Amino acid sequence: MPIRLQAYERLALFLERINPESIVIRMNQPGMSARELQAQLLQSIRMEFEHNLSQQVYISNAAWDMIKNAKEDIIRMINTAGSAMQPNATAIDLSTAIFEESLKMKEGILQKALVYLKNEGRQYLDA
């Protein structure tokens, strides 16, 4: 499989993995505080992004910008939800706040980035 096509696949997987519903379920552990979960979520997103940095070479600048913006929007959403938490809030409290924010942003930048990436990948296949 050509490297460029693999880049589209890896970046689509990245977007799916940082989807709030996916990452919260994957990172949440029993007994975690809201602050602990917030830190885990942010660390995971940053590590996933750094792991995929080299993929920008194989996609358009517009697609890469959308991916970066999606990552930043998810981080912003997590931080906004986290800043609204009481000091004794649990990970469940933070998860609920993130899910509620996520529902409001259903057609947010993450979905737009994924659609853009898929369309660009299909154009590459059709060329």
N, C-alpha and C positions, 0 to 999 in steps of 0.2 A: 504494500500500500504506500503510495507517495507520502512523503513527509508533510506536505502541505495539507493533505486530507486528514492526516493524523492530528495536525494542529487544530483543525476545526473540531474534531472529535474531543480532543483533550480540553479545549476551551468550553465546549458545550457541557462537558462533564463538570468542569469547574463551576460554571453558572448553576448547574443543578445542585451541586454540593453546597454552595453558599446560599441556596434558596432558604429563607428563614424557617420554613416548615421542616425541611430536611436537616439542617444543621442543628436546630434546637433539639430535635428528637435524638440526633446522634450524640450530642455533647452532654445533654442533661443527665446527671447522676443523682440517685437518691441522696437526700441530705445536703445537697449543695445550696449555698446561699445565692442570692441574686447576683452579688458582686463576683462570686467565683464563676458562675455561669457566664456572665458578661465577659470576664477575662478569658475564659476558655474559647468562647465564640470568636472574639476578636483575634486571638492568637491563631486559631484554626484558619480563619479567613486569610490572614496575612501569610501564613505558611503555605496554604494552597496557592495563593497568588504568586508568591515567590517561586514556588515549584514550577509554575507555568510561564514565567517571564520570557523565556526564550521563544515561546510560540508566537510572539508578536512579529517576529521576522517573517512569518509565513502568511500573515493575513493583512488586510488593508488597514491603513491608519484609522479609518472611520470605525471599523469593527473593533480594533484595539481600544479606541477611545470609549466606545460603548461598554466594553467589558470593564475598563477601569472605572467608569462612572457607575456601573451597576455595583461593583465592589464597594465603592465609596458610599452609595446610597444605603446599602445593607449595613455597613458599619455605622453610618449616621443613625439609621433606624434603631439599631441595638443600643447605641449610646444614648439616644433620646429616651428610649424605654428605661434604660438603666438609671439615668439621672432622675427619673420620676419615682424611683423605688425608695421606700423607707429603709433605714439602716438594717432593720431586722427582716427584710423581705427575703422570701425563699426563691429558689430557681423556678418554682412553679409560677410564682407571681410575675417574674420577669418573662417567662415563656408565654404566659397569657397576654401580657402587654405587647410582646413582639408579634404574636399571632394576630392580635387585634389590629395593629399597625399594618401588618402584612395584608390583611383583608382589604384595607382601605387602598392599598397600592397594587391591587391585583394586576392592573395593566401598567405597572411601573417599568422602570428602566431595565430591570432584570429580564422581564419578558420580552421587551423590545430588543434588547441585546441578543437574546437567544434566537429570536426570529431573524434578526439581521444576519447573525452568524450562520444560521441554517441556509438562508437564501444565498449568501455569498458562497458557501460550500457547494450548494447545488449548481450555481453558475460555473464554478470551477469544474465540476463533474461534467457539465454539458458542453464545456469548451473543447 
